[in-house]
């Protein structure tokens, strides 16, 4: 099913009817405008995917409309409608940015072919926008030979080709987003968009609008219709990060979408259908969240079809060395440095460290060491203080159990605070405890906060 909206701007009612009938028969959504002034207004209201624009119109001719579109909506694709005798103007319009032109009278099959190619071009442009990323800013989660990672990747390969919903779990910094993107890349949707939504960064109203879009006037500030991420992911993959932080209201709407494969824009009355593969990720224990009434049980069952859990870095210490050297090569290129190796003392120190921030913390550690290095190797003195302190503060056999527990809490909370640059809100989230409880522990354990 096509979900694209096509706006026809033409003063000839017969042409509008002919084009509208042909496009609607092929499941396109069609909007009509009888002149350029109305057409420009409808572009604001409908946010179409494609415009079919007549050149010869009263009040405002097609060239003026095209210039306005180029100025205000540079990414909007335009096809010119031209009668006999205006071919030269159509060619001039293409020089100004029009995608193609259709001669009048239009042959039905030719209309559909040109429209299809124009929309495919638009889709490729959107896909590049979503998939384009700085290669240097990514780490390669496939590096490593640990059995834990091999199990996860084997399962990811097996589920990639289906449309099954996947729930990716794991601590912060373990690579949940990259695993989700890898599943998309290995799927038959790899040439379609991978659209990401972070469920923690927006308020409930903004998240609903970001997910499902909104109609013009749906709320204060909604000056024009906006497509949501769900629509943008049509025929591709929708990745919902930190799904455990969704409010109950959005959970209900997401459940309806997953069950019915349809949704409504905020302020809209028309159900929309899309073909989307959904992957979700969380660092929370959703089973506990369900028991505590914070997460809908029916949504959890709907999401938990295939569950992949990424192991923390402390459980795959054999992968620390290859990951560290991968980051070393990467930051050498980015920072234009020539650090050749990591010495054995530094590697031993990294293998003994607990890594509360997982791979992301390792990446930051190597970047810091490369920045500070003035020689050809990373040495232990270039590593953050918390790594070198750990070997001096390892819990020794013979301590009373209560004392050992207090010592461990002190070390672990201190390292987490250091990792978050002493941001207590972020630290509490990593520790999966309330900020007020963290603040109490800091006072009780006499932990320095800078």
Long-range contacts (C-beta under 8 A, 24 or more apart in sequence): 1-27, 1-273, 1-275, 2-26, 2-27, 2-28, 2-29, 3-29, 3-231, 3-234, 3-272, 3-273, 3-274, 4-28, 4-29, 4-49, 4-50, 4-119, 5-29, 5-30, 5-31, 5-46, 5-47, 5-48, 5-49, 5-50, 6-30, 6-31, 6-48, 6-49, 6-50, 6-51, 6-52, 6-115, 7-31, 7-32, 7-33, 7-39, 7-42, 7-43, 7-46, 7-48, 7-50, 7-51, 7-52, 8-32, 8-33, 8-51, 8-52, 9-33, 9-35, 9-36, 9-38, 9-39, 9-51, 9-52, 9-53, 9-54, 9-57, 9-62, 9-65, 10-34, 10-52, 10-53, 10-54, 10-57, 10-81, 11-35, 11-54, 11-57, 11-58, 12-54, 15-54, 15-81, 15-104, 15-106, 18-105, 18-106, 19-52, 19-106, 19-111, 22-108, 22-111, 22-112, 23-111, 23-112, 23-115, 26-112, 28-115, 35-59, 35-60, 36-60, 36-61, 36-62, 36-64, 36-65, 39-65, 40-65, 40-68, 40-69, 43-69, 43-72, 43-73, 43-76, 44-216, 44-223, 44-224, 45-216, 45-224, 45-225, 46-225, 47-224, 47-225, 47-226, 47-227, 48-76, 49-77, 49-119, 49-122, 50-76, 50-77, 50-78, 50-79, 50-115, 50-118, 50-119, 50-122, 51-76, 51-77, 51-78, 51-79, 52-79, 52-81, 52-102, 52-115, 53-78, 53-79, 53-80, 53-81, 53-98, 54-80, 54-81, 54-82, 55-80, 55-81, 55-82, 55-86, 55-89, 55-90, 55-93, 56-83, 56-86, 62-93, 63-89, 63-92, 63-93, 63-96, 66-93, 66-96, 66-97, 66-98, 67-96, 70-96, 70-97, 75-125, 77-118, 77-119, 77-121, 77-122, 79-114, 79-115, 79-118, 81-106, 123-192, 126-193, 126-232, 127-191, 127-192, 127-193, 127-236, 130-193, 130-194, 130-195, 130-196, 130-232, 131-193, 131-194, 136-330, 136-333, 136-334, 138-178, 139-175, 139-178, 139-323, 139-326, 139-327, 139-330, 139-359, 139-363, 140-326, 141-175, 141-178, 141-179, 141-182, 141-359, 142-182, 143-319, 143-322, 143-323, 143-326, 144-316, 144-318, 144-319, 144-322, 144-323, 145-318, 145-319, 145-322, 146-311, 146-315, 146-316, 146-318, 146-319, 148-311, 148-315, 148-316, 149-311, 149-316, 149-319, 152-179, 152-308, 152-309, 152-310, 152-311, 153-182, 155-306, 155-308, 156-182, 156-183, 156-186, 156-308, 157-186, 159-183, 159-306, 159-308, 160-184, 160-186, 160-187, 161-186, 161-187, 161-188, 163-277, 164-305, 164-306, 165-258, 165-277, 165-278, 165-279, 165-280, 165-302, 165-303, 165-305, 165-306, 166-278, 166-279, 166-280, 166-305, 166-306, 166-307, 166-308, 167-243, 167-280, 167-281, 167-282, 167-286, 167-303, 167-304, 167-305, 167-306, 167-307, 167-308, 168-279, 168-280, 168-281, 168-282, 168-308, 168-309, 168-310, 169-281, 169-282, 169-283, 169-286, 169-307, 169-308, 169-309, 169-310, 170-281, 170-283, 170-309, 170-310, 170-311, 170-312, 171-283, 171-310, 171-312, 171-358, 171-430, 172-283, 172-357, 172-358, 172-360, 172-429, 172-430, 173-313, 173-357, 173-358, 173-359, 173-360, 173-361, 174-310, 174-311, 174-312, 174-313, 174-358, 174-359, 175-310, 175-358, 175-359, 176-241, 176-281, 176-283, 176-310, 177-239, 177-241, 177-281, 179-308, 179-310, 180-237, 180-239, 180-279, 180-281, 181-239, 183-237, 183-279, 184-236, 184-237, 184-239, 184-277, 184-279, 187-237, 187-277, 189-235, 189-236, 189-237, 189-277, 192-233, 192-234, 192-235, 192-236, 192-237, 193-232, 193-233, 193-234, 193-235, 193-236, 193-237, 194-233, 194-236, 194-237, 194-239, 195-229, 195-232, 195-233, 195-236, 195-237, 195-238, 195-239, 196-229, 196-239, 196-241, 197-229, 197-238, 197-239, 197-240, 197-241, 198-241, 198-242, 199-240, 199-241, 199-242, 199-243, 199-244, 199-245, 199-246, 199-250, 200-241, 200-242, 200-245, 204-247, 204-249, 204-250, 205-266, 207-246, 207-247, 207-250, 208-249, 208-250, 208-253, 208-266, 209-266, 211-250, 211-253, 211-254, 212-253, 212-257, 212-263, 212-264, 212-265, 212-266, 213-265, 213-266, 213-268, 214-265, 214-266, 214-267, 214-268, 215-265, 215-266, 215-267, 215-268, 216-267, 217-267, 218-265, 218-266, 218-267, 218-268, 219-266, 219-267, 222-266, 222-267, 225-265, 228-263, 228-265, 230-257, 230-263, 230-274, 230-276, 231-272, 231-274, 233-274, 233-276, 234-274, 234-275, 234-276, 235-275, 235-276, 236-276, 236-277, 237-276, 237-277, 237-278, 237-279, 238-276, 238-277, 238-278, 238-279, 239-279, 239-280, 239-281, 240-278, 240-279, 240-280, 240-281, 241-280, 241-281, 242-281, 242-282, 242-283, 243-280, 243-281, 243-282, 243-286, 243-303, 244-282, 244-283, 244-284, 244-286, 244-289, 244-294, 244-295, 245-284, 246-295, 248-296, 251-295, 251-296, 251-299, 252-296, 254-299, 255-296, 255-298, 255-299, 255-302, 258-299, 258-302, 258-303, 259-302, 278-303, 283-432, 284-432, 312-355, 312-358, 313-355, 313-358, 313-359, 313-361, 313-362, 314-354, 314-355, 317-351, 320-347, 320-350, 320-351, 320-362, 321-347, 321-351, 323-359, 323-362, 324-350, 324-362, 324-366, 327-362, 327-363, 327-366, 327-367, 328-366, 328-370, 328-378, 331-366, 331-367, 331-370, 331-371, 332-370, 335-367, 335-370, 335-371, 337-370, 337-373, 338-376, 339-369, 339-370, 339-373, 339-375, 339-376, 339-377, 339-378, 340-376, 340-377, 341-376, 341-377, 341-378, 342-369, 342-377, 342-378, 343-377, 343-378, 343-379, 343-380, 345-379, 345-380, 346-378, 346-379, 346-380, 346-382, 346-383, 349-380, 349-383, 349-387, 349-388, 349-390, 349-391, 350-383, 350-387, 352-390, 352-391, 352-394, 353-386, 353-387, 353-390, 354-390, 354-412, 354-415, 356-412, 356-415, 356-416, 356-419, 356-430, 357-419, 357-430, 361-419, 384-418, 385-418, 386-414, 386-415, 386-418, 386-419, 390-415, 406-445, 409-441, 409-445, 410-445, 410-447, 413-438, 413-441, 413-442, 413-445, 413-447, 414-447, 414-448, 417-447, 417-449, 422-449, 422-450, 424-449
